[in-house]
Amino acid sequence: MEIKLIIFWVLLIAMAAPSFFFGFTKIIGKQDKVELFNRLGYPLWFMKLVGIGEITIAIGLLLEPTRFIAIGLSAIILTGAVFSHFRAKEPKEAIPPAIVFLHLTAIYIFTFFL
């Protein structure tokens, strides 16, 4: 197996697994996620919607035909997360979504080189 392909799948799984996990914690209403969305000023139905979106993204990243759509949706959610944390004056909280956004960019670039 070619090294680029291995790196590509490692990046995909490293993106999809946390997306699925964090989406699931939002859907089940884990207390820390409820507190976060309340602190950011969003209703709980929006938290569930984001959770469903994150799970959909995780599955979409692993499937060739839907990968670009999943990348686009993930970029929208991550941009919103960074904006929300900065708006709530939580700049330290905005760093992880920004790092994930860079990870997503790497997946997008690798997709063109395979």
Buried (B, 14 or more C-beta within 10 A) or exposed (E): EEEEEEBBBEBBEBBBEBBBEBBBBBBEEBEEBBEBBEEBEBEEEEBBBBBBBBBBBBBBBBEEEBBEBBBBBBBEBBEEBBEBBEEBEBEEBBEBBBEBBEBBEBBBEBBEEE
